Amino acid sequence: MPLYEYRCPKCRTTFELLRPMSASDDTATCPKRHDGAQRVVSLVASRVHGENGGSMPEMMGGGGGCACGGGACGCGH
């Protein structure tokens, strides 16, 4: 089950819930028992290192700033 982040408009508490994907957009009850919390977009950052200590762009052969890894995407990175 995925972990989703919600924010309560009444007390401004941000909290996480494990929910099935089918219920991800349903409102939630915050830990202070207020109803109507809405799901928010969670930002996740991760740095992946290869066996030899190389970072993800180095392993992909790219090095650009976009998700494609550089090269043929036409973004110029």
N, C-alpha and C positions, 0 to 999 in steps of 0.2 A: 504494500500500500504506500502511495506517495505521501510525502510530508509537505503540507501547504502552510503558508503564513497568512495570518488574518490580522486586521486592525479594528478595534472597537471605536466607533465614533463618539461614544459617550465618555469613556474614561481614557481614551487614546492609548490603550494597552495594545501592544503587538505580541502575538503569540502564535504557536505552531500547533497544527493538528494532523494526525495521521488519518486520512480519509480515502475511500475509494475514488477513483477518477470521476465516476458518475456523480459524486456529491461535491466535487471541488468548487463549483460556483454557488452552492447553497450558502446562505448566511449561517453564522456560527454564534455560539454563546461564549463570551469571554470568561476568563478565570474569575472575574468579579461578578459573574452571573448576569451581565447585560446582554440582551439579544441584539442581533442585527450587525454583527461584525462582518466585514467584507474581506474577501481574499485580496491580497496585494502581491505585486510582482517581487519576488525574492531575487537578489543579486548574489551570484555565486562566482567566486574567483578560485582558480586552481592552476597550479603550475606543475606540469608533468615533466619528469626527468627520465631519460632512457637509461639503459644498463651502464653506459659509459659516462653518465653525467650530463649528456646533451639535453638541451631543452626541446620542447615540442617543435618549434619552427626549424631547428637544426635537423631533427629527425625526419621531418617532412620534406626536407630539401628546399624549403622556402626561406622564410626569414622576413616576409612582408608583415604588415600590420593587420591584414585581414584574415578571416577565418579560412580562406581557400588555400593558404600556404604559399601564396605568390604564384608567379608564373603566368599561366594562361587565362586568368580571370578577366584581364583587361582593366583592373582597378588602378594599375600603375604602382602598386607597392611591391 
